[in-house]
Amino acid sequence: MYEEQGRTVKSPRKKRNAIKWIIAGPFAYTLGVGLVVDYKTPEGAQMQEQFVEIKTAEGMMEAFVTHPEENGPFPAVILYMDIWGLRDELYDIARRVGTVGYYCMVPDFYYRNGKRVHFEFRNEKNQTISINRLEGQALREIQARPKLSNKMVMDDTGAIVKFLDGVERVRRGGLGAIGFCMGGRYVMGAAGTYPEHFVASASLHGTTLISDRDDSPHLLAAKLRGEFYCGFAEYDSHAPLTMVQELDKILKPCRVGYRFTVHPGTEHGYSLPDRDVHDKRATARDWELIFAMLHRQVPPYTA
C-alpha cells in the first residue's frame, strides 16, 4: 500500500461471481462468470488495489483503484459506472484494464446519497437482469435511484483530474475513459469538457448521447480530441439506430478520430459480463478496439 491524496482503504477481494480473464499480450477475453481468478500482470506481479477518497465541491467521493504492483508510473483510465452503481463486476473490468499497465479508477458518482448505492436483481440463472426486463417493485426501485445530471458528473470529473495530478503512480499526460450505459454519456461529456486531458474515450451502449437538453454531450463534439469509440447494440431504445447515424454525421467533420460499431443481434447492456444479455463476441470486439485506441493515444507502462 502507498500514500495518496485522501484516505486509503484496503479493498475487499470477493470471489463470488468473479470474472476470469486470460491475458494474451495486451488483450484479454472473458471466459464467463462464476470462475475464481488471481489477478496478475502478464509478468506475474500482483495487482495493487485500494479505495481512495476524492475531494469534490459537494463532499468526498470514493473510488476503487487498481494498477500493477511493480514499476510505473502508469497512465490513468477512468471507468464511468452505469445506473446500477459500483460493484464487483466493474472492479473486475477495471482489473482487466489495469493488468496491461494502467492506473484504472472506478468513481462512485452516487456519493451524494451518503452511502454506497448498488442495485442488483438476478434471474434463475443468477444473471443480473437488464433494465428492459425489470418489472414491478424492482423496476420502481431502479427508477427511484439517486439522480445525476451531466453537470454534476462533469464537476466531479474535474475533481478526479485534479486528484490524479497529485498521484505519484500516475503518469502525466493524456487520460483514457470508458463508460457503460449512462457512463457512456458522461465519457463523451468529459472528453468535450476537458479535451486537454481526455484523448482516448469509449462509450459502450451509451445512453442519450444526443438530446434536446442544453447539456447534451453531442453539443461538445467539435471540442473532442484524440480518439472516441462507441459500441452500440442493434436493439437499444436508449440509443436507437437513428441516433447512431446522426451522431456519425455530427462527428465525421470533427477533429476527433471517431469510430463506432453496431453489434448485430445485441441488446442494451451487452458488454457487461454478468448481465442476462451479455454477448461475448461483441464485447471481445469492443475491447480489441478499445485497447488498440488506448495503445495509440495513452500507451501503457512497459518495463
Rosetta silent file (secondary structure, phi, psi, omega in degrees, C-alpha in Angstrom):
SEQUENCE: MYEEQGRTVKSPRKKRNAIKWIIAGPFAYTLGVGLVVDYKTPEGAQMQEQFVEIKTAEGMMEAFVTHPEENGPFPAVILYMDIWGLRDELYDIARRVGTVGYYCMVPDFYYRNGKRVHFEFRNEKNQTISINRLEGQALREIQARPKLSNKMVMDDTGAIVKFLDGVERVRRGGLGAIGFCMGGRYVMGAAGTYPEHFVASASLHGTTLISDRDDSPHLLAAKLRGEFYCGFAEYDSHAPLTMVQELDKILKPCRVGYRFTVHPGTEHGYSLPDRDVHDKRATARDWELIFAMLHRQVPPYTA
SCORE:     score description
SCORE:     0.000 S_00000001
   1 L     0.000  143.809  179.169    0.000    0.000    0.000 S_00000001
   2 L  -131.159  168.057 -175.441    1.281    3.505   -0.705 S_00000001
   3 L   -88.465  138.676  174.046    0.220    7.004    0.227 S_00000001
   4 L  -138.856  175.286  171.704   -2.002    9.159   -1.977 S_00000001
   5 L   -60.606  140.538  176.460   -4.214   12.151   -1.523 S_00000001
   6 L    83.311  173.074 -178.557   -7.202   11.250    0.598 S_00000001
   7 L   -76.955  137.677  176.409   -7.842    8.233    2.795 S_00000001
   8 E  -107.244  138.861 -178.640   -6.764    4.830    1.503 S_00000001
   9 E  -132.355  131.892  178.437   -8.748    1.711    2.340 S_00000001
  10 E   -64.777  133.013 -175.922   -7.795   -1.846    1.548 S_00000001
  11 L   -82.405  144.741  175.305  -10.265   -3.255   -0.964 S_00000001
  12 L   -72.789  145.587  178.665  -12.244   -6.427   -0.275 S_00000001
  13 L  -112.299   81.870  179.822  -11.444   -9.362   -2.536 S_00000001
  14 L   -79.954  138.503 -178.443  -14.753  -11.104   -3.047 S_00000001
  15 L  -104.102   -6.714  178.923  -14.637  -14.300   -5.072 S_00000001
  16 L   -68.732  127.843  178.740  -18.362  -14.749   -5.668 S_00000001
  17 L    56.592   32.713  174.851  -19.115  -14.384   -9.355 S_00000001
  18 L   -65.550  156.349 -177.861  -15.579  -13.302  -10.080 S_00000001
  19 E  -111.853  128.878 -177.202  -14.783  -12.977  -13.772 S_00000001
  20 E   -95.164  133.169  177.968  -11.800  -14.804  -15.199 S_00000001
  21 E  -118.749  142.978  169.054   -9.650  -13.170  -17.855 S_00000001
  22 E  -101.876  130.796  178.199   -6.897  -14.697  -19.950 S_00000001
  23 E   -91.612  123.256  178.827   -4.129  -12.254  -20.756 S_00000001
  24 E  -129.369   93.202 -171.869   -2.922  -12.574  -24.333 S_00000001
  25 L    63.710 -134.018 -179.502   -0.434   -9.823  -24.984 S_00000001
  26 L   -83.868   -1.609 -173.360   -2.252   -6.544  -24.354 S_00000001
  27 E  -110.895  152.140  178.717   -5.690   -8.057  -24.833 S_00000001
  28 E  -134.378  149.446 -178.669   -7.964  -10.013  -22.521 S_00000001
  29 E  -133.237  139.038 -178.495  -11.107  -12.001  -23.205 S_00000001
  30 E   -73.242  139.051  175.389  -13.841  -13.066  -20.843 S_00000001
  31 E  -103.499   -7.808  178.529  -14.310  -16.758  -20.151 S_00000001
  32 E   126.102  178.259 -175.009  -17.528  -16.323  -18.239 S_00000001
  33 E  -102.240  151.933  176.228  -18.914  -15.774  -14.759 S_00000001
  34 L    97.348    7.563  179.629  -18.503  -17.957  -11.694 S_00000001
  35 L  -108.349  140.328 -179.758  -14.772  -18.657  -12.052 S_00000001
  36 L   -89.129  139.957 -176.972  -12.183  -17.709   -9.447 S_00000001
  37 L  -140.232  146.959  171.895   -9.120  -15.849  -10.675 S_00000001
  38 L  -103.268  116.455 -172.963   -5.928  -14.440   -9.219 S_00000001
  39 L   -79.771  116.936 -179.937   -5.368  -11.080  -10.901 S_00000001
  40 E  -137.330  158.056  173.096   -1.796  -10.725  -12.110 S_00000001
  41 L   -77.233  166.355  178.315    0.049   -8.844  -14.791 S_00000001
  42 L   -56.216  -27.064 -179.833    1.496  -10.818  -17.733 S_00000001
  43 L   -83.654   -6.463  176.403    4.850  -10.758  -15.889 S_00000001
  44 L    99.111   -0.716 -179.802    3.234  -12.331  -12.815 S_00000001
  45 L   -74.666  143.828  177.523    3.226   -9.326  -10.464 S_00000001
  46 E   -69.820  153.228  175.470    0.243   -8.909   -8.165 S_00000001
  47 E   -85.102  144.382  173.131   -2.151   -6.029   -8.718 S_00000001
  48 E   -92.519  131.902 -179.722   -2.385   -3.216   -6.173 S_00000001
  49 E  -135.774  145.715  176.305   -5.945   -2.347   -5.147 S_00000001
  50 E  -166.892  166.693  168.750   -7.491    0.159   -2.788 S_00000001
  51 E  -105.041  136.406  176.934  -10.323    2.592   -2.277 S_00000001
  52 E  -120.735  161.016  175.579   -9.439    6.291   -2.249 S_00000001
  53 E  -114.720  131.055 -176.655  -11.482    9.356   -1.384 S_00000001
  54 E  -112.341  127.230 -179.822  -11.544   12.318   -3.756 S_00000001
  55 E   -77.439  123.972  176.054  -12.498   15.768   -2.533 S_00000001
  56 E  -119.004  177.616  178.877  -15.232   17.375   -4.648 S_00000001
  57 L   -68.113  -16.948 -176.552  -17.242   20.563   -4.285 S_00000001
  58 L  -117.359   13.303  177.943  -20.054   18.521   -2.716 S_00000001
  59 E   138.386 -161.426  179.930  -18.186   16.140   -0.444 S_00000001
  60 E  -103.537  125.425 -179.016  -15.861   13.151   -0.541 S_00000001
  61 E  -105.393  125.701  178.190  -16.259   10.713   -3.423 S_00000001
  62 E   -83.970  148.349  178.381  -14.975    7.174   -3.016 S_00000001
  63 E  -146.611  139.999  173.522  -13.304    5.397   -5.918 S_00000001
  64 E   -83.963  136.793 -178.039  -11.887    1.924   -6.490 S_00000001
  65 E  -131.187  137.758  174.428   -8.342    1.941   -7.862 S_00000001
  66 E  -142.943  144.112  177.634   -6.228   -0.862   -9.321 S_00000001
  67 E  -164.138  163.710  179.162   -2.832   -0.911  -11.053 S_00000001
  68 E   -60.728  150.656 -178.022    0.210   -3.179  -11.369 S_00000001
  69 L   -70.661  -40.098 -170.024    2.326   -3.590   -8.255 S_00000001
  70 L   -99.799  150.223  171.889    5.682   -3.025   -9.866 S_00000001
  71 L    65.491 -140.675 -171.932    7.277   -0.093  -11.629 S_00000001
  72 L   102.298 -174.527    2.307    5.205    2.721  -13.121 S_00000001
  73 L   -71.881  162.879 -173.855    4.124    5.447  -13.292 S_00000001
  74 E  -116.217  140.114  173.586    1.033    4.334  -15.190 S_00000001
  75 L   -64.490  147.583 -175.715   -1.326    6.306  -17.459 S_00000001
  76 E   -94.562  141.713  173.524   -4.772    6.704  -15.900 S_00000001
  77 E  -129.922  128.593 -179.045   -8.027    5.305  -17.252 S_00000001
  78 E  -105.223  129.255  174.238  -11.348    6.204  -15.615 S_00000001
  79 E   -97.759  123.540  178.821  -14.329    3.839  -15.761 S_00000001
  80 E   -95.849  120.633 -172.969  -17.695    5.634  -15.641 S_00000001
  81 L   -68.201  165.165  173.893  -20.334    3.487  -13.959 S_00000001
  82 L   -96.338 -170.037 -174.770  -23.806    2.668  -15.229 S_00000001
  83 L   -68.072  -15.682 -174.850  -27.094    3.172  -13.372 S_00000001
  84 L   -79.131  -13.909  178.231  -26.536    0.060  -11.218 S_00000001
  85 E    88.127  179.700 -178.556  -23.728    1.649   -9.200 S_00000001
  86 L   -69.688  143.679 -177.751  -20.348    0.328   -8.049 S_00000001
  87 L  -168.437  172.246 -178.099  -19.954   -3.447   -7.734 S_00000001
  88 H   -57.534  -36.525 -178.638  -17.566   -6.357   -8.218 S_00000001
  89 H   -57.043  -43.886  179.102  -18.401   -6.569  -11.917 S_00000001
  90 H   -72.385  -34.746  176.831  -16.987   -3.084  -12.548 S_00000001
  91 H   -63.461  -39.083  178.016  -13.974   -3.746  -10.323 S_00000001
  92 H   -64.268  -38.897  177.010  -13.199   -6.831  -12.416 S_00000001
  93 H   -65.152  -39.789  177.169  -13.378   -4.772  -15.600 S_00000001
  94 H   -62.322  -39.532  177.988  -11.022   -2.221  -14.016 S_00000001
  95 H   -62.753  -37.699  179.050   -8.617   -5.045  -13.178 S_00000001
  96 H   -59.380  -43.017  179.034   -8.755   -6.119  -16.801 S_00000001
  97 H   -70.676  -44.280 -176.202   -7.602   -2.670  -17.864 S_00000001
  98 H   -63.242  -34.141 -174.965   -5.056   -2.316  -15.081 S_00000001
  99 L   -59.467  -26.716 -176.284   -3.271   -5.588  -15.765 S_00000001
 100 L   -91.081    5.370  173.788   -1.816   -4.327  -19.038 S_00000001
 101 L   115.885   32.987  178.917   -0.156   -1.308  -17.421 S_00000001
 102 L  -123.826  153.570  169.861   -2.780    1.281  -16.445 S_00000001
 103 E   -92.832  103.923 -172.404   -3.883    3.019  -13.254 S_00000001
 104 E  -108.136  132.475 -174.756   -7.611    2.312  -13.510 S_00000001
 105 E  -124.017  139.809  175.108  -10.202    4.067  -11.363 S_00000001
 106 E  -122.626   96.413 -178.377  -13.941    3.455  -10.838 S_00000001
 107 E   -76.689  150.150  176.815  -15.514    6.502   -9.092 S_00000001
 108 L   -97.005   93.265 -177.225  -18.781    6.286   -7.156 S_00000001
 109 L   -74.075   -6.086  174.830  -20.832    9.117   -8.641 S_00000001
 110 L   -87.120   10.352 -173.134  -23.713    8.271   -6.290 S_00000001
 111 H   -58.561  -25.027 -179.551  -21.645    9.521   -3.330 S_00000001
 112 H   -63.468  -18.035  179.724  -24.018   12.440   -2.744 S_00000001
 113 H   -73.147  -16.181  176.537  -26.524    9.935   -1.426 S_00000001
 114 L    91.995  -10.610  177.633  -24.327    9.446    1.630 S_00000001
 115 L  -151.139  161.215 -178.760  -23.985    5.683    1.324 S_00000001
 116 L   -63.957  125.656  179.910  -22.986    3.130   -1.285 S_00000001
 117 L  -109.028  125.032  179.190  -25.814    2.623   -3.781 S_00000001
 118 E  -148.224  120.524  178.046  -25.924   -0.620   -5.738 S_00000001
 119 L  -102.208  133.883  179.852  -28.935   -2.114   -7.497 S_00000001
 120 L  -152.278  123.580  177.657  -28.912   -5.793   -8.355 S_00000001
 121 L  -131.513  126.817 -173.411  -31.713   -8.106   -9.426 S_00000001
 122 E  -115.370  150.797  177.870  -30.929  -11.666  -10.532 S_00000001
 123 L   -94.604 -172.860 -176.647  -32.790  -14.278  -12.547 S_00000001
 124 L   -67.330  -16.857  176.647  -32.952  -18.047  -12.037 S_00000001
 125 L   -93.652    6.937 -178.785  -29.580  -18.412  -13.803 S_00000001
 126 L    66.842   24.485  174.004  -28.001  -15.969  -11.317 S_00000001
 127 L   -92.620  146.228  175.834  -27.533  -13.390  -14.082 S_00000001
 128 E   -73.107  136.953 -173.706  -28.230   -9.745  -13.351 S_00000001
 129 L   -85.634  132.726  179.284  -31.457   -8.666  -15.007 S_00000001
 130 L   -70.176  155.377 -176.213  -31.362   -5.854  -17.558 S_00000001
 131 H   -61.027  -33.492 -179.198  -33.491   -2.778  -17.010 S_00000001
 132 H   -69.893  -13.141  179.667  -35.650   -3.593  -20.033 S_00000001
 133 H  -106.575    0.088  179.060  -36.618   -6.881  -18.372 S_00000001
 134 L   -80.141  152.869  175.814  -37.419   -5.466  -14.934 S_00000001
 135 L  -153.363  168.863  175.002  -40.955   -5.058  -13.720 S_00000001
 136 H    62.813 -138.929 -175.489  -42.922   -4.377  -10.545 S_00000001
 137 H   -62.921  -37.630  179.757  -41.052   -3.364   -7.392 S_00000001
 138 H   -60.737  -43.635  178.899  -37.624   -3.963   -8.938 S_00000001
 139 H   -65.485  -39.452  179.082  -38.368   -1.503  -11.739 S_00000001
 140 H   -64.562  -35.647  179.174  -39.715    1.053   -9.269 S_00000001
 141 H   -64.677  -46.485 -178.038  -36.537    0.789   -7.208 S_00000001
 142 H   -70.307  -31.544  177.350  -34.231    1.498  -10.125 S_00000001
 143 H   -69.286  -23.798  179.907  -36.472    4.342  -11.321 S_00000001
 144 L   -94.320   14.579 -179.119  -36.158    5.912   -7.851 S_00000001
 145 L   -61.285  159.941  176.081  -32.334    5.801   -7.952 S_00000001
 146 L   -56.634  137.301 -176.843  -30.335    8.911   -6.973 S_00000001
 147 L   -87.374  137.235  175.601  -30.481   11.446   -9.775 S_00000001
 148 L  -122.865  144.972  173.696  -27.369   12.636  -11.543 S_00000001
 149 L  -111.281  159.975  176.479  -27.006   15.449  -14.047 S_00000001
 150 H   -58.019  -39.792 -179.168  -24.353   15.816  -16.712 S_00000001
 151 H   -64.090  -41.385  179.088  -23.098   18.933  -14.899 S_00000001
 152 H   -58.562  -45.522 -178.008  -22.747   17.090  -11.593 S_00000001
 153 H   -72.079  -33.514  176.847  -20.597   14.401  -13.176 S_00000001
 154 H   -66.866  -39.089  175.480  -18.546   16.938  -15.148 S_00000001
 155 H   -62.127  -43.798  178.194  -17.814   18.818  -11.910 S_00000001
 156 H   -63.106  -36.943  179.127  -16.803   15.525  -10.299 S_00000001
 157 H   -62.962  -37.939  175.791  -14.610   14.744  -13.297 S_00000001
 158 H   -60.139  -39.142  177.605  -12.745   17.993  -12.737 S_00000001
 159 H   -67.350  -37.140  178.037  -12.059   16.874   -9.164 S_00000001
 160 H   -63.994  -45.348  179.387  -10.852   13.489  -10.434 S_00000001
 161 H   -59.068  -43.525  178.224   -8.439   15.130  -12.880 S_00000001
 162 H   -63.246  -43.164  178.207   -7.049   17.279  -10.057 S_00000001
 163 H   -59.947  -48.210 -177.598   -6.707   14.235   -7.806 S_00000001
 164 H   -61.991  -30.727  179.687   -4.863   12.229  -10.453 S_00000001
 165 H   -65.470  -19.989  179.932   -2.434   15.088  -10.963 S_00000001
 166 L  -102.793    6.750 -178.196   -1.257   14.570   -7.384 S_00000001
 167 L   -94.176  123.484 -175.656   -0.848   10.770   -7.516 S_00000001
 168 L   -62.899  -35.087 -175.790    2.755    9.638   -7.704 S_00000001
 169 L   -84.078    1.802  178.564    1.985    6.400   -9.530 S_00000001
 170 E   -98.377  129.277  178.145    0.048    8.174  -12.303 S_00000001
 171 L   -77.726  134.243  178.914    1.944    9.208  -15.430 S_00000001
 172 L   -70.455  149.436 -179.419    1.315   12.774  -16.540 S_00000001
 173 L   129.291 -156.553 -175.754   -0.269   13.292  -19.916 S_00000001
 174 L   -66.315  155.004  179.180   -3.442   12.169  -21.626 S_00000001
 175 E  -113.807  154.520  171.784   -6.195   10.213  -19.887 S_00000001
 176 E  -107.960  156.036  178.704   -8.411    7.377  -21.018 S_00000001
 177 E  -148.352  136.865  179.078  -12.104    6.985  -20.192 S_00000001
 178 E  -135.037  128.392 -177.687  -14.564    4.111  -20.664 S_00000001
 179 E  -131.155  147.938 -179.811  -18.257    4.347  -19.808 S_00000001
 180 E  -117.345  136.089  175.926  -21.207    1.984  -19.753 S_00000001
 181 L    59.104 -123.415  178.934  -24.866    2.971  -20.209 S_00000001
 182 H   -62.011  -27.471  177.623  -25.234    6.461  -18.672 S_00000001
 183 H   -62.388  -29.190  175.931  -21.475    6.336  -18.120 S_00000001
 184 H   -65.354  -37.742  175.691  -21.011    6.387  -21.886 S_00000001
 185 H   -64.795  -41.961 -179.804  -22.831    9.710  -21.996 S_00000001
 186 H   -66.716  -33.898  177.606  -20.632   11.052  -19.218 S_00000001
 187 H   -62.481  -45.670  178.863  -17.496    9.922  -21.045 S_00000001
 188 H   -63.656  -39.259  177.099  -18.447   11.922  -24.121 S_00000001
 189 H   -64.077  -41.712  179.319  -19.232   14.904  -21.917 S_00000001
 190 H   -64.793  -40.437 -179.957  -15.902   14.605  -20.105 S_00000001
 191 H   -64.754  -31.694  178.575  -13.999   14.370  -23.399 S_00000001
 192 H   -85.513  -27.660 -179.546  -15.665   17.570  -24.588 S_00000001
 193 H   -81.954  -33.631 -178.751  -15.417   19.420  -21.273 S_00000001
 194 L  -126.375   60.167 -174.568  -11.773   18.536  -20.618 S_00000001
 195 L   -66.194  -20.358  178.394  -10.346   17.963  -24.112 S_00000001
 196 L   -74.135  -11.895 -179.183   -6.831   18.842  -22.948 S_00000001
 197 L  -110.467  -47.560 -173.294   -6.912   15.733  -20.739 S_00000001
 198 E   -89.850  114.607 -177.277   -9.122   13.052  -22.348 S_00000001
 199 E  -122.859   -2.808  178.208   -7.630   11.704  -25.567 S_00000001
 200 E  -143.364   98.613 -172.321   -8.886    8.100  -25.603 S_00000001
 201 E  -124.350  143.406 -179.144  -12.584    7.754  -24.797 S_00000001
 202 E  -138.695  135.612  176.863  -15.036    4.894  -25.233 S_00000001
 203 E  -120.178  121.068  179.185  -18.796    4.662  -24.776 S_00000001
 204 E  -110.478  121.491 -170.155  -20.389    1.209  -24.628 S_00000001
 205 L    38.305   50.598  178.651  -24.165    1.183  -25.188 S_00000001
 206 L   -67.211  143.608 -176.501  -24.118    4.809  -24.054 S_00000001
 207 L  -101.913  143.157  171.598  -27.497    6.398  -23.444 S_00000001
 208 L    50.049   51.973  175.224  -28.847    9.724  -24.728 S_00000001
 209 L   -71.417  -20.026  175.539  -25.682   10.896  -26.457 S_00000001
 210 L  -129.475  129.035  177.102  -27.951   13.260  -28.376 S_00000001
 211 L  -152.668  177.815  178.066  -30.863   15.101  -26.785 S_00000001
 212 L   -87.971    0.016 -178.217  -32.636   18.453  -26.763 S_00000001
 213 L   -71.125  152.705  179.093  -31.104   19.369  -23.405 S_00000001
 214 L   -66.345  -22.605 -179.101  -28.700   22.281  -23.121 S_00000001
 215 L  -105.514   21.050  177.875  -26.074   19.944  -21.662 S_00000001
 216 L   -60.326  132.413 -175.514  -26.371   17.207  -24.279 S_00000001
 217 H   -62.971  -23.973 -178.415  -22.854   15.815  -24.912 S_00000001
 218 H   -66.148  -19.596  178.157  -23.213   15.995  -28.691 S_00000001
 219 H   -69.718  -14.620  179.926  -23.045   19.787  -28.412 S_00000001
 220 H   -97.884    7.254 -172.268  -19.387   19.364  -27.381 S_00000001
 221 H   -53.636  -41.621 -176.950  -18.483   17.296  -30.448 S_00000001
 222 H   -67.481  -17.133 -178.227  -16.230   19.933  -32.001 S_00000001
 223 H   -90.031  -14.773 -177.672  -14.123   20.081  -28.822 S_00000001
 224 L   -62.927  143.601  179.146  -13.274   16.369  -28.694 S_00000001
 225 L  -129.369  169.957  179.119   -9.635   15.455  -29.308 S_00000001
 226 L    68.610 -125.820 -179.017   -7.690   12.249  -29.771 S_00000001
 227 E  -130.661  150.786  178.292   -9.990    9.289  -30.425 S_00000001
 228 E  -138.344  124.237  179.821  -13.558    8.393  -29.481 S_00000001
 229 E  -118.803  139.366  176.193  -15.036    4.912  -29.870 S_00000001
 230 E  -126.935  131.250  170.866  -18.656    3.849  -29.455 S_00000001
 231 E  -107.951  124.794 -176.800  -20.029    0.326  -29.245 S_00000001
 232 E  -119.362  151.304  172.539  -23.780    0.137  -29.884 S_00000001
 233 E   -87.418  151.524  176.572  -26.387   -2.603  -29.642 S_00000001
 234 E   -68.403  -34.303 -178.089  -28.602   -3.321  -32.620 S_00000001
 235 E  -118.278  100.714 -175.976  -31.658   -3.221  -30.364 S_00000001
 236 L  -153.601  105.938  179.557  -31.469   -0.379  -27.870 S_00000001
 237 L   -68.165  -18.874  179.327  -34.290    2.043  -27.118 S_00000001
 238 L   -85.274  -14.606  177.077  -31.788    4.178  -25.182 S_00000001
 239 L  -148.466   71.391 -177.435  -29.566    4.535  -28.255 S_00000001
 240 L   -64.285  158.394 -176.484  -31.687    3.859  -31.355 S_00000001
 241 H   -62.518  -27.090  175.269  -30.018    3.384  -34.717 S_00000001
 242 H   -63.541  -37.692  176.679  -31.342    6.746  -35.898 S_00000001
 243 H   -68.831  -39.369  178.382  -29.319    8.375  -33.110 S_00000001
 244 H   -59.027  -44.230 -179.868  -26.264    6.298  -34.045 S_00000001
 245 H   -67.117  -40.705  179.289  -26.474    7.564  -37.617 S_00000001
 246 H   -64.896  -40.645  179.292  -26.999   11.161  -36.532 S_00000001
 247 H   -63.388  -38.212  178.078  -24.013   11.002  -34.183 S_00000001
 248 H   -61.791  -42.282  178.369  -21.829    9.722  -37.004 S_00000001
 249 H   -64.272  -37.571 -179.622  -22.833   12.693  -39.165 S_00000001
 250 H   -68.110  -41.213 -172.638  -22.075   15.110  -36.336 S_00000001
 251 H   -86.453  -21.150 -177.640  -18.642   13.663  -35.539 S_00000001
 252 L   -53.516  -47.031 -178.491  -17.381   12.972  -39.068 S_00000001
 253 L   -81.263   -1.553 -175.604  -16.216   16.552  -39.768 S_00000001
 254 L   -81.458  165.800 -176.558  -14.800   16.989  -36.262 S_00000001
 255 L   -69.823  -30.876 -177.607  -11.170   16.861  -35.259 S_00000001
 256 L   -66.003  144.904  173.725  -11.559   13.748  -33.096 S_00000001
 257 E   -81.833  108.280 -174.377  -10.921   10.354  -34.649 S_00000001
 258 E  -107.475  136.607  176.147  -14.345    8.699  -34.347 S_00000001
 259 E  -143.293  143.552  178.073  -15.154    5.043  -34.852 S_00000001
 260 E  -143.199  159.754  177.133  -18.232    3.037  -33.925 S_00000001
 261 E  -134.751  133.341  169.929  -19.589   -0.492  -34.152 S_00000001
 262 E  -105.594  118.098 -175.243  -23.196   -1.687  -34.168 S_00000001
 263 E   -90.468  115.777 -177.590  -23.218   -5.304  -32.996 S_00000001
 264 E   -58.485  136.053  173.774  -25.872   -7.419  -34.761 S_00000001
 265 E    79.338   -0.649 -176.517  -28.382   -9.145  -32.522 S_00000001
 266 E   -92.210  162.387  178.016  -27.270   -7.438  -29.311 S_00000001
 267 E  -123.202  168.524  179.044  -29.312   -5.522  -26.744 S_00000001
 268 L   -55.833  127.736 -179.676  -28.615   -2.671  -24.362 S_00000001
 269 L    98.208    6.688 -172.376  -26.117   -3.832  -21.725 S_00000001
 270 L   -60.329  -26.238 -172.235  -24.449   -6.483  -23.903 S_00000001
 271 L   -85.652   -4.656 -178.728  -20.874   -5.631  -22.796 S_00000001
 272 L   -91.389  119.368 -168.332  -21.371   -6.345  -19.086 S_00000001
 273 L   -64.706  -23.212 -177.883  -20.236   -9.925  -18.356 S_00000001
 274 L   -92.182   -1.063 -171.532  -22.712  -10.576  -15.528 S_00000001
 275 E   -84.250  152.565 -179.837  -25.744   -9.357  -17.486 S_00000001
 276 L   -67.824  -16.473 -179.947  -28.521  -11.559  -18.865 S_00000001
 277 L  -109.094   15.106 -176.175  -27.962  -10.073  -22.335 S_00000001
 278 L   -58.101  134.525  177.802  -24.163  -10.351  -22.346 S_00000001
 279 L  -119.954  109.107 -174.627  -22.673  -11.009  -25.779 S_00000001
 280 H   -64.477  -42.763 -176.488  -19.108  -12.368  -25.566 S_00000001
 281 H   -66.127  -44.694  178.893  -18.210  -11.870  -29.209 S_00000001
 282 H   -63.485  -41.559 -179.755  -19.395   -8.252  -29.342 S_00000001
 283 H   -64.586  -42.706  178.539  -17.664   -7.488  -26.058 S_00000001
 284 H   -60.863  -39.504  179.134  -14.378   -9.027  -27.226 S_00000001
 285 H   -66.204  -42.582  177.169  -14.505   -6.900  -30.381 S_00000001
 286 H   -57.638  -47.564 -177.144  -15.134   -3.742  -28.369 S_00000001
 287 H   -67.339  -33.860  174.876  -12.174   -4.460  -26.110 S_00000001
 288 H   -57.785  -46.426 -178.350   -9.925   -5.216  -29.055 S_00000001
 289 H   -72.683  -35.922  179.579  -10.686   -1.767  -30.475 S_00000001
 290 H   -67.007  -46.599  179.754  -10.543    0.000  -27.099 S_00000001
 291 H   -64.495  -36.836  176.919   -7.143   -1.436  -26.177 S_00000001
 292 H   -62.911  -41.896  177.284   -5.799   -0.561  -29.619 S_00000001
 293 H   -63.108  -45.680  178.791   -7.039    3.023  -29.132 S_00000001
 294 H   -59.518  -42.417 -179.868   -5.501    3.221  -25.676 S_00000001
 295 H   -63.287  -34.493  178.981   -2.187    1.970  -27.009 S_00000001
 296 H   -73.899  -41.738 -170.299   -2.162    4.655  -29.686 S_00000001
 297 H   -95.496  -39.897 -179.850   -3.224    7.562  -27.501 S_00000001
 298 L  -136.512   76.012 -175.458   -2.087    6.671  -23.950 S_00000001
 299 L   -55.433  139.107 -179.605    0.376    3.771  -24.241 S_00000001
 300 L   -69.620  163.646  176.404    0.530    1.595  -21.111 S_00000001
 301 L   -67.342  135.649  171.778    3.597    1.380  -18.925 S_00000001
 302 L  -130.053  136.836 -178.057    6.150   -1.141  -20.114 S_00000001
 303 L   -64.840    0.000    0.000    9.267   -2.059  -18.132 S_00000001
